[in-house]
Amino acid sequence: MDYLNTLSLKIPNGASIVEPQEVQPLEEFRSRVSKIYPLPDVKLLAWLRARNLNVDKAEQMLRRHLIWRKNNEIGKLILWESPKSFFPYFHSGFDKEGTPIFILPIGQWDLKGCIEMGDMVPALKFVYQTLETLVSAGTLVSIYQGVVICDFDGFTYSQIAHRTVIQGMIETVRVFEANYPEILKAAYVINAPLVFNIVYTLVKPLLNSRTLSKIQIFKSDPVRWKQALLEGIDKSQLPVHWGGSRSGSDEFCSEAWLTQPLPPYYFKKTGSNFDDFGEEWFSLKILGGEILKFPYEILERKYCEEVNSVLTWAFYTDGHSNDMDFTIFYEKKNIFLVEKRKVTTSESKKEEGSIKLKEPGKYFVKFDNRGSNRSKNLHYSICLNK
């Protein structure tokens, strides 16, 4: 809120200004719905504008929305605890007019995996909760719109090569258009790959002309999209990775993301898959001279005493490798539970093991490639069983 205190706050894009042609429809609309929707005129205008000032259609839209909220218990979603963070997102800050900014790394979201694991219903519920979070973030400062940055870096055809994924995307857009009119101040689609055209072609017919006019699409051209972002957003309100100067634990401010901190190296992973035993494997590239540290934390001692916490690991590299160090470190006592040692791995030779953790605190699984100038494709499965 410190940044907001430096701004002269106003409703962005003149959203609170009633145009002459809107006065009469607004008065009629207010008289019809004030008992069921006793909110400020700026909220009433959103429904009217979404239906081109047709009072009958705006009223029908609003009444359907209220039924939808009741049937889906939307009012309770702010308190709902999702079983997991399906789609990480970040309330980065506020633009130069005080509008909340959200970053959605859609290219990193595991849409296909979500479907294959049977998580479609809770995932959609998670999406609805996210929309409610966006609304509430602006309402706190009497601003009823938001800015979203949709980063498609890493998005591939395999993500949408599943009928249910497409259905989920269409349903999300349909719900957004039907229930959150005029909430969008601006949308920046960045790092859009060719496959994005398929997605956009499918959802574009569901978006009204006012929404479409607020969307800017950029290919993988950081110079152009960063320049566009910074026209309306101060550098202090964006992480370094997106052209800003906001400080954090890394260039993505991974520790500050909503629902929970980002998993280690979330933006470096090239994907995940499940083996025949149901274990999830991740892949990423470790550069020559680079160190990767994966933190795992036990917060309460009772987990060790009652359940026996066990950390298991398995990993391998593409091609033969014998110059990477591996270790497991316990931060609290400054000791190595697995001493630093060179490991030899390849596609046919995995390094596997497990260790019982008897104390609460933070543990680090570390891969050290400083002894090599070669990059390696690392495939790993690490699990802390509490």
C-alpha positions as CSV (number, residue, x, y, z in Angstrom):
1,M,0.0,0.0,0.0
2,D,3.0,2.4,0.3
3,Y,3.1,2.8,-3.5
4,L,-0.6,3.5,-3.5
5,N,-0.2,6.3,-1.0
6,T,2.0,8.2,-3.5
7,L,-0.8,8.1,-6.2
8,S,-3.8,10.3,-6.7
9,L,-6.2,7.4,-6.9
10,K,-9.0,7.5,-9.4
11,I,-11.2,4.9,-11.1
12,P,-9.2,4.0,-14.2
13,N,-10.3,4.6,-17.8
14,G,-13.1,6.9,-16.5
15,A,-15.0,4.0,-15.2
16,S,-16.8,6.2,-12.7
17,I,-17.7,8.8,-15.2
18,V,-21.3,8.5,-16.5
19,E,-21.5,9.5,-20.1
20,P,-24.6,11.6,-21.1
21,Q,-26.1,8.7,-23.0
22,E,-25.8,6.5,-19.9
23,V,-27.7,8.6,-17.4
24,Q,-31.2,7.5,-18.2
25,P,-30.4,3.8,-18.6
26,L,-28.5,3.9,-15.4
27,E,-31.4,5.4,-13.5
28,E,-33.8,2.8,-14.8
29,F,-31.4,0.0,-14.1
30,R,-30.8,1.2,-10.6
31,S,-34.5,1.3,-9.9
32,R,-34.9,-2.3,-11.1
33,V,-32.0,-3.9,-9.3
34,S,-31.2,-1.8,-6.2
35,K,-32.8,-4.2,-3.8
36,I,-30.9,-7.3,-5.1
37,Y,-27.7,-5.5,-6.0
38,P,-27.1,-2.4,-3.7
39,L,-23.7,-1.5,-5.0
40,P,-22.2,1.8,-6.4
41,D,-23.1,3.1,-9.8
42,V,-19.7,2.1,-11.2
43,K,-20.6,-1.5,-10.6
44,L,-24.1,-1.0,-12.1
45,L,-22.5,0.6,-15.2
46,A,-20.4,-2.5,-15.8
47,W,-23.5,-4.6,-16.5
48,L,-25.1,-1.9,-18.6
49,R,-21.9,-1.4,-20.7
50,A,-21.5,-5.2,-21.2
51,R,-25.0,-5.2,-22.8
52,N,-24.6,-1.9,-24.8
53,L,-26.9,0.0,-22.4
54,N,-29.8,-2.4,-23.0
55,V,-31.5,-2.3,-19.6
56,D,-33.5,-5.5,-20.1
57,K,-30.5,-7.5,-21.2
58,A,-28.3,-6.0,-18.4
59,E,-30.9,-7.0,-15.8
60,Q,-31.2,-10.5,-17.2
61,M,-27.4,-10.8,-17.2
62,L,-27.2,-9.6,-13.6
63,R,-30.0,-11.9,-12.3
64,R,-28.3,-14.9,-14.0
65,H,-25.0,-13.9,-12.3
66,L,-26.6,-13.8,-8.9
67,I,-28.1,-17.3,-9.4
68,W,-24.7,-18.5,-10.6
69,R,-23.0,-17.1,-7.4
70,K,-25.6,-18.8,-5.2
71,N,-25.5,-22.2,-7.0
72,N,-21.6,-22.3,-6.9
73,E,-21.3,-20.7,-3.4
74,I,-18.9,-18.1,-4.8
75,G,-19.2,-15.9,-1.7
76,K,-17.5,-18.6,0.3
77,L,-14.6,-19.1,-2.1
78,I,-12.3,-16.6,-0.4
79,L,-12.2,-18.9,2.6
80,W,-11.9,-22.1,0.6
81,E,-8.5,-23.9,0.9
82,S,-7.6,-25.5,-2.4
83,P,-6.1,-29.0,-2.1
84,K,-3.1,-27.6,-4.1
85,S,-2.1,-24.5,-6.1
86,F,-3.3,-25.6,-9.5
87,F,-2.3,-22.4,-11.3
88,P,0.2,-20.1,-9.5
89,Y,-0.4,-16.4,-9.9
90,F,1.0,-13.2,-8.5
91,H,-0.5,-9.9,-7.3
92,S,2.5,-7.9,-8.4
93,G,1.5,-4.5,-7.4
94,F,-0.5,-1.5,-8.8
95,D,-0.2,0.4,-12.1
96,K,0.2,4.2,-12.2
97,E,-3.5,4.7,-11.7
98,G,-3.7,2.4,-8.7
99,T,-5.2,-0.6,-10.5
100,P,-4.1,-4.0,-9.2
101,I,-1.7,-6.0,-11.4
102,F,-1.8,-9.8,-11.7
103,I,0.8,-12.0,-13.4
104,L,-0.4,-15.3,-14.8
105,P,2.4,-17.6,-16.1
106,I,0.0,-19.6,-18.2
107,G,2.8,-21.2,-20.2
108,Q,4.1,-22.9,-17.0
109,W,0.7,-24.2,-15.9
110,D,0.2,-27.9,-16.2
111,L,-3.2,-27.8,-17.8
112,K,-2.9,-31.3,-19.3
113,G,-1.6,-32.9,-16.1
114,C,-4.5,-31.3,-14.2
115,I,-7.0,-33.0,-16.5
116,E,-5.2,-36.4,-16.5
117,M,-5.1,-36.4,-12.7
118,G,-8.9,-35.9,-12.6
119,D,-8.7,-32.4,-11.0
120,M,-11.0,-30.6,-13.4
121,V,-13.7,-29.7,-10.8
122,P,-11.4,-28.3,-8.1
123,A,-9.3,-26.6,-10.7
124,L,-12.3,-24.7,-12.0
125,K,-13.2,-23.8,-8.4
126,F,-9.6,-22.5,-8.0
127,V,-10.1,-20.3,-11.1
128,Y,-13.3,-18.9,-9.7
129,Q,-11.5,-18.2,-6.4
130,T,-8.8,-16.4,-8.4
131,L,-11.3,-14.2,-10.1
132,E,-12.8,-13.3,-6.7
133,T,-9.3,-12.5,-5.4
134,L,-8.8,-10.1,-8.4
135,V,-12.1,-8.4,-7.6
136,S,-11.4,-8.0,-3.9
137,A,-7.9,-6.7,-4.5
138,G,-9.3,-3.7,-6.3
139,T,-12.4,-3.2,-4.1
140,L,-10.1,-2.6,-1.1
141,V,-9.1,0.7,-2.7
142,S,-12.4,1.4,-4.5
143,I,-11.1,0.4,-7.9
144,Y,-13.1,-2.2,-9.8
145,Q,-10.8,-3.2,-12.5
146,G,-7.6,-5.1,-12.9
147,V,-4.6,-5.5,-15.1
148,V,-3.4,-9.0,-16.1
149,I,-0.1,-10.1,-17.6
150,C,-0.6,-13.5,-19.3
151,D,2.9,-15.0,-19.9
152,F,2.7,-17.8,-22.4
153,D,6.4,-18.6,-22.3
154,G,6.7,-22.4,-22.3
155,F,3.3,-23.0,-23.7
156,T,3.2,-25.9,-26.2
157,Y,0.7,-27.8,-28.3
158,S,0.8,-30.7,-25.9
159,Q,-0.9,-28.5,-23.3
160,I,-4.0,-28.2,-25.5
161,A,-3.9,-31.5,-27.3
162,H,-6.7,-32.8,-25.0
163,R,-10.3,-32.1,-25.6
164,T,-11.1,-31.5,-21.9
165,V,-8.3,-28.8,-21.6
166,I,-9.9,-26.9,-24.4
167,Q,-13.3,-27.3,-22.8
168,G,-11.9,-26.0,-19.5
169,M,-10.4,-22.9,-21.2
170,I,-13.7,-22.2,-23.0
171,E,-15.7,-22.6,-19.7
172,T,-13.3,-20.2,-17.9
173,V,-13.7,-17.5,-20.6
174,R,-17.5,-18.0,-20.7
175,V,-17.7,-17.6,-16.9
176,F,-15.5,-14.6,-17.0
177,E,-17.5,-12.8,-19.6
178,A,-20.9,-13.7,-18.0
179,N,-20.1,-12.8,-14.4
180,Y,-17.2,-10.3,-14.3
181,P,-18.1,-7.6,-16.8
182,E,-15.8,-4.6,-17.2
183,I,-13.4,-6.0,-14.5
184,L,-10.6,-6.0,-17.1
185,K,-8.7,-2.7,-17.5
186,A,-6.0,-4.2,-19.7
187,A,-4.6,-7.6,-20.6
188,Y,-1.1,-8.1,-21.9
189,V,-0.5,-11.5,-23.6
190,I,3.3,-11.9,-23.8
191,N,5.6,-14.5,-25.3
192,A,2.7,-15.8,-27.4
193,P,3.8,-18.8,-29.4
194,L,2.2,-19.9,-32.7
195,V,0.0,-22.4,-30.9
196,F,-1.6,-19.4,-29.0
197,N,-3.4,-18.6,-32.2
198,I,-5.4,-21.8,-31.9
199,V,-6.5,-20.9,-28.3
200,Y,-7.3,-17.3,-29.3
201,T,-9.4,-18.4,-32.3
202,L,-11.5,-20.6,-30.0
203,V,-12.1,-18.1,-27.2
204,K,-12.3,-14.9,-29.3
205,P,-16.0,-15.4,-30.3
206,L,-16.9,-15.5,-26.5
207,L,-15.4,-12.1,-25.8
208,N,-17.3,-8.9,-26.4
209,S,-15.8,-6.0,-28.4
210,R,-15.1,-4.0,-25.2
211,T,-13.0,-6.8,-23.8
212,L,-11.2,-7.5,-27.1
213,S,-10.2,-3.8,-27.3
214,K,-8.3,-4.1,-24.0
215,I,-6.1,-7.1,-25.1
216,Q,-2.6,-6.6,-26.4
217,I,-0.7,-9.6,-27.8
218,F,3.1,-9.8,-28.1
219,K,5.3,-12.5,-29.5
220,S,8.5,-13.5,-27.7
221,D,10.0,-10.0,-28.0
222,P,10.9,-8.9,-24.5
223,V,12.0,-5.4,-25.7
224,R,8.6,-4.7,-27.1
225,W,6.4,-6.1,-24.4
226,K,8.5,-4.7,-21.5
227,Q,8.3,-1.3,-23.1
228,A,4.5,-1.7,-23.3
229,L,4.2,-2.8,-19.7
230,L,6.3,0.1,-18.4
231,E,4.1,2.7,-20.2
232,G,1.5,2.2,-17.6
233,I,3.3,0.4,-14.7
234,D,6.1,1.7,-12.6
235,K,9.2,-0.5,-12.5
236,S,8.9,-0.9,-8.7
237,Q,5.6,-2.8,-9.2
238,L,7.0,-5.6,-11.4
239,P,9.6,-8.4,-10.7
240,V,12.9,-8.1,-12.6
241,H,11.9,-10.9,-15.0
242,W,9.0,-8.9,-16.3
243,G,11.1,-5.7,-16.8
244,G,10.7,-4.2,-13.3
245,S,12.8,-3.6,-10.2
246,R,10.7,-5.1,-7.4
247,S,13.1,-6.9,-5.0
248,G,12.6,-10.5,-3.9
249,S,14.3,-13.8,-3.4
250,D,14.8,-14.1,-7.1
251,E,13.9,-12.4,-10.4
252,F,10.4,-13.8,-10.1
253,C,9.7,-12.8,-6.5
254,S,8.9,-16.5,-6.0
255,E,8.3,-16.2,-2.2
256,A,5.4,-13.7,-2.6
257,W,3.1,-15.6,-5.0
258,L,-0.5,-16.1,-4.0
259,T,-1.8,-19.4,-2.4
260,Q,1.8,-20.5,-1.7
261,P,5.4,-19.7,-2.7
262,L,6.4,-21.0,-6.1
263,P,8.0,-24.5,-6.2
264,P,11.8,-24.4,-6.6
265,Y,12.9,-23.5,-10.1
266,Y,9.3,-23.3,-11.3
267,F,10.2,-21.3,-14.3
268,K,13.1,-23.5,-15.3
269,K,11.2,-26.7,-15.5
270,T,10.5,-28.0,-19.0
271,G,7.6,-30.2,-17.9
272,S,6.6,-33.1,-15.8
273,N,5.4,-36.7,-16.2
274,F,4.5,-39.7,-14.2
275,D,6.3,-43.0,-14.2
276,D,4.7,-46.5,-14.0
277,F,4.6,-46.2,-10.2
278,G,2.8,-42.9,-10.2
279,E,5.8,-40.8,-9.2
280,E,6.0,-37.4,-10.7
281,W,9.2,-36.5,-12.5
282,F,10.4,-33.0,-13.4
283,S,13.0,-31.9,-16.0
284,L,15.2,-28.8,-16.2
285,K,18.5,-27.7,-17.5
286,I,21.4,-27.1,-15.0
287,L,24.0,-24.9,-16.6
288,G,27.8,-25.3,-16.4
289,G,29.0,-23.7,-13.1
290,E,25.4,-23.5,-11.7
291,I,24.1,-24.7,-8.3
292,L,20.5,-25.8,-7.8
293,K,19.1,-26.0,-4.3
294,F,15.7,-27.5,-3.5
295,P,14.3,-26.6,0.0
296,Y,12.1,-28.9,2.0
297,E,10.8,-27.9,5.4
298,I,9.3,-29.7,8.4
299,L,7.4,-27.2,10.5
300,E,6.2,-29.3,13.4
301,R,8.1,-32.0,15.3
302,K,5.0,-34.2,15.6
303,Y,5.3,-35.1,12.0
304,C,8.7,-36.8,12.7
305,E,7.5,-38.4,15.9
306,E,4.1,-39.7,14.6
307,V,4.6,-40.4,10.9
308,N,8.4,-40.6,10.4
309,S,9.3,-38.0,7.7
310,V,11.2,-39.6,4.9
311,L,12.9,-37.7,2.0
312,T,13.3,-39.8,-1.1
313,W,15.1,-38.9,-4.3
314,A,15.9,-40.3,-7.7
315,F,17.5,-38.5,-10.6
316,Y,19.4,-39.0,-13.8
317,T,20.8,-37.0,-16.7
318,D,20.7,-37.2,-20.5
319,G,23.9,-38.7,-21.6
320,H,26.8,-39.9,-19.3
321,S,27.7,-37.5,-16.5
322,N,30.3,-38.0,-13.7
323,D,31.2,-34.4,-12.7
324,M,28.2,-33.2,-10.8
325,D,28.1,-33.1,-7.0
326,F,25.1,-34.1,-4.9
327,T,24.4,-33.4,-1.3
328,I,21.6,-33.0,1.3
329,F,22.1,-30.3,3.9
330,Y,20.3,-29.6,7.3
331,E,20.3,-25.9,7.8
332,K,19.4,-25.7,11.5
333,K,22.5,-27.7,12.7
334,N,24.7,-26.8,9.7
335,I,25.4,-30.4,8.9
336,F,25.4,-32.6,5.8
337,L,23.0,-35.6,6.0
338,V,24.4,-36.8,2.7
339,E,28.0,-35.8,2.2
340,K,28.9,-34.0,-0.9
341,R,30.0,-36.5,-3.6
342,K,30.4,-36.9,-7.3
343,V,27.6,-38.9,-8.9
344,T,27.6,-40.8,-12.1
345,T,24.3,-40.9,-14.0
346,S,22.9,-41.5,-17.5
347,E,19.6,-42.4,-19.0
348,S,20.2,-46.0,-17.9
349,K,21.8,-45.2,-14.5
350,K,19.7,-43.4,-11.9
351,E,20.9,-42.2,-8.6
352,E,18.3,-43.1,-5.9
353,G,18.1,-43.0,-2.1
354,S,16.1,-42.0,0.9
355,I,16.8,-40.7,4.4
356,K,14.7,-40.4,7.6
357,L,14.4,-36.8,8.9
358,K,14.2,-36.7,12.7
359,E,14.2,-33.0,13.3
360,P,12.0,-30.0,12.3
361,G,13.6,-27.4,10.1
362,K,14.7,-26.7,6.6
363,Y,16.6,-29.3,4.5
364,F,18.3,-28.6,1.1
365,V,18.8,-31.1,-1.7
366,K,21.6,-29.6,-3.8
367,F,23.0,-30.3,-7.3
368,D,26.3,-28.6,-7.9
369,N,27.6,-28.4,-11.4
370,R,30.4,-25.9,-10.7
371,G,32.9,-28.6,-11.6
372,S,31.8,-28.6,-15.2
373,N,31.5,-26.2,-18.1
374,R,28.7,-28.4,-19.7
375,S,25.1,-27.9,-19.2
376,K,23.0,-31.0,-18.3
377,N,19.4,-32.0,-18.7
378,L,18.5,-33.1,-15.2
379,H,15.4,-35.3,-14.6
380,Y,14.4,-35.7,-10.9
381,S,11.7,-37.0,-8.6
382,I,12.1,-35.7,-5.0
383,C,9.4,-36.3,-2.3
384,L,9.1,-35.5,1.3
385,N,6.7,-37.9,3.0
386,K,5.5,-36.3,6.3
